[in-house]
Structure formats: structure tokens, C-alpha cells
Amino acid sequence: MLLFTLDDSFVDQYRDKPDSEVFGTTLSEVTFIRTYARTDNERLPVIGTDAMGHPIHQRERWVDVCRRVTEGTFSILLEHVRDNNIKGWNPEQVSAESRSFFDLMYRLCWTPPGRGLWMMGTKFVHERGVYEALQNCGFVSTAEPSGHAFAWVMSMLMVGVGIGADTRGAGSVHVYSPSGIPVFYDIPDTRQGWAESIQLLVDSYLLGGVPIEFKYHLIRDRGAPINGFGGFAEGPEHLESLHNNLRAVLGRNSGRPITTETIADIINLIGRCVVAGNVRRSAEILLGDPTDDAFVNLKNAEVYPERNTYPGGWGAFSNNTIFATAGMDYSKAAAQTWLNGEPGYAWLENVQGFGRMDDIARTDDTANGGNPCLEQFLDPWELCTLVELHLPRIANKQEFAASLKAAYLYGKIVTLASDRITHKETREVMMRNRRIGLSCTGITQFEAGRSRAELLDWMDHGYHQSGYWDKRWSQWLQVPESIRRTSVKPSGTVAILSNSTPGIHYPISRYYLRRIRVASRSPLISACVSAGYAVEPAYEDPQGTVVITFPVDLGVDVPSEKDVSLMQQLSLAADVARAWADNAISITAKFDPLTVSASDIESALQWCETRLKSVSFLRDEGGVYPQMPYERIDAPTYHKLMSRLSPLDVSAIGHELEDEFCTTDVCEIIDLQTQMQTT
């Protein structure tokens, strides 16, 4: 039961406007329904039962999600005030704040991240107490390898938290072969049970224990619904396969100090296993030393063929980034980046020494890793709390300030639940740092419609405003000020909701085709066919997957990827790093290998090392392959396609997938290109 509620009379004012008008595009509405609209909101009527006899409620509309998020957020605030006996709670002021919070979210001026849209205000969070599910990403160091660290990776991935990890522990501990009489463990059908099985198995090799044998009979069968988080159970087969693979990996390493490859294999194999409720894959990043040849070659199929086979390998389950240092020789790494887009680069001296890259030192000494997209650098065991501002939906600077305050309140209030996080190390670092990431999306759209100068003015003003609010609210709430507040996440499906360009990235074109892949049983298929949308079997999986094509118009002539150079992309990121982001900016700079050489990448890195905290690159050869996620079209083609469409009946569409952490569609593009090459 939530402690805070909005008045029905207030919320009902927003019910008359159809969701199609709120979102503005069919793709936005479909994305919302498939990704964030729940069917277990007890405020809504029951319309049936699932296979387990649990009630199915009427599917949420956008107004219902905004209400759930608002009431969940302010309930956490009220609980904190009550439990800590904080004086000064003003019901009228809080009511006004909550209504502004709701209204600006409803109008898509700001939103929680995808995690917050899906989980905030649910029983899974507020009654079962899984507050980790509100977090986007986290980082763990393997400087002291242990089963506990790898179990943490498993546990967090299972509630949809993307994970970064380093390979610092290579060579630090010995790997043994378990011996003696086996111990049997009945794995409970819980997240904690699955994670504990990883800890027991890994520790049997790192501590020299007895063999561990598992029994899987308590784990529910494949296809059974998962209550709370949503989705369907995968059954025990993936976990059993993971255990067998971990035994093989650790067994090969036995008798020697643990290797970089073994650490990477454990983390990537866990990532491959975790399919959260059968609705999405996990996101991981590995960070390593540029002088460690094993790390540099983790995705080299000639050096490590087993982990890099397709299908069946696990090397592709993480992006790999090196810890770069200013003044280093980038030539070898740049040549590899030019060839295949990796490694990425992170400069820890910038992370630890600066907030915004404005030459004013603001230390963050213990942050020594980051989340999968590197817009948040983190302490070991720390999770990141992200929020999103949709610049194209904000009318003026005053509304930006109001939206920023609402976004700040969401992020700060989520940190109030840090004391309820189960893992001791995570709880302690979260309570100490109170780190949040107020992110902007639609940056290139805003610049195209206004100017770079106005963009940076808004950002600089907003940065200082967020600091003012943080001082006031932290003092009242009796918690530390946030060690960092602002970032630019790459965005993904959340940006689609407001028809915004993702994060700081340029679009493929003002007009383009967006293709989404759905299961062949999806009810969206028949609705799209009836409305005239192009629907066809997926090239890579014609029996199980269908591709639906949506024409898109961004509504403003934004420079496309083809219109801007590599250095223009990096220059925008550097400007935003100076004006706004005291955490970091997730920037994947695309380049054409016909016009950009490896030495150009090297020069770009030398330029970036004093201006950014991290950067990655994507080789864009402009090739055409079947059913690309994005395809450039011109205005006449767009209008011709739209003239053939009728309104889409969304009544039968339900939740099918969840936001892929904080990622863009770059991973989708790379994965599909790989499939095309091997088909």
C-alpha cells in the first residue's frame, strides 16, 4: 500500500486526451505499450486471470503510469520523512510539487529512466522491497576476485541492472580444483538462490573447497509467469548450462593464478544466462589495462575462438573499454578501434579529478569503473540512478527549470531508498555518494531548432540550479549532497516516447524507417497489418520473429550522421561536458573508414584526453543489409508511406519487452550485422 496518493479529481483531468495525442507518433505509442504499460495495476479493473490464476488488470495508459510513478516516488519521500522523524513536512507544498511532477512527466518534458517507468510504484519495489530494480546500472571491481563479486553480478542482472566490471584481479588469486566428497545444494527458485549458486561454485575453485553439485527441481518450468518483475520463467536449463560452462572455464585455469580471460568469461557467461523474465538480454562492459594483451584480444576470434564463435560464443555480451591515460601511445589501440570499433576509452584521471570538464577540480577519488555506457562512473558495488529530460518537449528556459527540478526530485528521492538495498557494500556506497544522473536527450534536435549557444546556456544554468536544489533538499532530508548530479545517457526506447534523438547522438535522417522485431505470436502483428504497416518475417529467424516497419519524421531538420564529421560529434560532446555533465557523457562517435583513418582516430583520442571522460567509436561503412533497424528515406517517400496507413488499433497490444538498460540501438545494429555475416 503506497503512503502517498494523488486526488482522483486531479488525475482525471488528464484522462480525456488519447495516448496517441500525448505521444504524437504511432511508434511512440506502440513503444510505450510494449515496454512500459503494466497489467497488474490494482487501481484498474480486472479483465481476466493468467495461467497461474493471478488477476490481469486493464492495461495501463500513460496517465496511469504517470500516477503510479508519482505516487511511488512521493511514497518513498514520505516514508523517509516519517522513519527519520524529519520536521517540516508541508502537505500543501508537497501536493503542489507532486502535481507539477506529474504534469511535466505527463507532457514528456521529463521521465524516469525505463527502469523507473516499469518498476516505480509496483509491489515488487514497495512491498517486496527490491529497490535495486529502480536502478539502471552498476559497477563491481574484481581487484579481489571472489564468488561474492560474481554472485552480485548475477543478482543485479536478474533485476535488469546493467553491469560494468574490471579485470584488475587477474593474477591476484590462485584457482584450485575442488576435491573431496561433493556437497549438494537445492537451488531455490529465487534470484537470491540463483546468485548463491554462482558464489558457491566459484568459491569452490577460488578457495579450494569441495565440489558443489546442484539440484534444479525447485526451479519453475519454462514459460511459467514471473510475478513482480514480469515476463516468463526460462526454466533451469540456462542456469545448468551456466554452471557447466563455469566449471569448464575455471577448470582450465586450475593450478594457476586467475587470468583475465577467466574473469571475463565468468562475467560474460553470466550475462548470456540472464534473460530477465524472457524479455531482454543483459548489458555489460568490461574495463581493462591497455597493456594487458589478453584483455585487448578478448574479442579476437583467432586468439580466443571459443568465446567468439557465432552462435554459441559469449564474448559479444560486453563492450570492452581500456583505461586510457593522457599522453599514452594510442596507435595500437586506435588501429584496432578503426578495424572493429573496439576498444572504447576511459580516462580515470578525468573521472576522479573533475566534475564538469571546465578546468575546476572536483574530486571523485574512489570512482574507478563505470556502467555499460559510461555516462556514470561509479565506486565498486555502486548502482546508478538516472533520470531523463526531453529537450524537444520543453517550451522555454523556465519550463526547463521546472522539469529539471522534477527530474532532480525523482533521482534524489530514489536514493532515499538506498538504506533498503540488500547488499551491504552497495547499500553503504549508495548512502554515502547519493549519486544521480540527470540526463538530457534530444540534444541535437534542440541545437538544430535553436542554437548551440542556447543549449549550453540552458545546461550551465540548469547545472547550477540542480546544485542549489541539492543543497536545500539534502539538508532537509538529512542526507549527504549528491557527489555527482548530471550526465548524458545514450537513451533508447525512452527517447522514442517523445520522438527525440537519443542522448547526444545525431539521427540517421530527419525521415527514416524504424524497424522493430517482435515474436511471431505478438498481437501487434495483426493490428499493424490491418493498419497498413509493412510486416514481414525476419531474415535471420523467419519462423520465430517478425519485422514491422514504421515511417518516422523527427519534425525538424537535424543534421544527420552523414552530415557531421567525427570531430564535429566529439566537439559537441566536449561542449556539453564543460557546460553540463559532471558524471560523464555516453558518446559513440561514428566514422566512415573510407574517409577516416586509424591515425585520425589516434589524433581524435589525443584531442579527447583532456576534454572527455570516455568515448567509444562505431565503424559505419554505410552498407545495406536486409531489414536494417534504421533506414534513411526522403520526405516524398515518408509522405507516400504515411498516406497508406490508417489509425492503429492498439487495444490488443500488451507488454512484450523492457528497456535495454541505458543502451542505444548500436548493440542491435552490431548484432544484426553479425547475424547477416554468418547466415
Disulfide bonds with the S-S distance in Angstrom:
none
